[in-house]
Amino acid sequence: MLVGLFVHRSLDMVIGQLGVLKAGGAYLPLDPSFPAERLAFMLADSNAPILLTQSILLDRLPESNAEVICMDEIEGMKSSTKKLPVASPDDLAYVIYTSGSTGKPKGVQIHHRAVVNFLASMRESLEITSADTLLAVTTLSFDIAVLELLLPLTVGARVVIANSETVADGALLANALKDFDVTFMQATPASWRLLLESGWRGQADLTILSGGEALTNDLAERLLKRGAALWNLYGPTETTIWSTLFCVTSSEQRGISNTVPI
């Protein structure tokens, strides 16, 4: 069963995501900041029968035939004793819609097998452990958020969910990195530039993950001076988040001047 998840960046977002997966369903992320027309299209096209939301967002819900459940109004209900179904590797985990920049938006269906494979690969490559803390800054409607929310949990690491105000403000982001002793952060080059423009000087133990856009050589050189490691990541939604990754070294070591490999 496909379940829409229309919530603010909060603990409810992760509770909803994990709850749907644990119940054997697949989640459809719906960012409240998206245009109403796009949200309505995704709900109608996916035909999701259930929509999880928060009461504060009820007046912003797009029209649909989905049954609406407010997560903040069911707190305190007893857990069901009914045995939950166990998802198989070939069951859907989530459906994420493409931007539509090259045509009509399409709902990309990703199965558990692919997500587990991705998380296992990233865990091994990035060497994340239970001692780490990851600052999650990406909208749930962008598939790279799966790394931010689920990868740390698979190793017992800590996830700090940055709110929307923090994500949009370089100075607030810099403060969050410092205040929570963050050791991993994944963001687009645009977000890393926002952080640098705020005067951020870096953190010695921070692993920097950059993806979603091309990483320019000048930005890479600036980031290399501000963390413990820099990774350039690439992959389309259809191949389950990141398909390739490259641990970036200085341009002198790479022997190139204008290109950062993927």
Beta strands, then each sheet from edge to edge (+ up, - down):
strand 1: 2-6
strand 2: 26-29
strand 3: 50-53
strand 4: 67-70
strand 5: 92-97
strand 6: 107-111
strand 7: 133-136
strand 8: 158-161
strand 9: 184-187
strand 10: 207-211
strand 11: 229-234
strand 12: 244-247
sheet 1: 2+ 1+ 3+ 4+
sheet 2: 5+ 6-
sheet 3: 8+ 7+ 9+ 10+ 11+ 12-
end
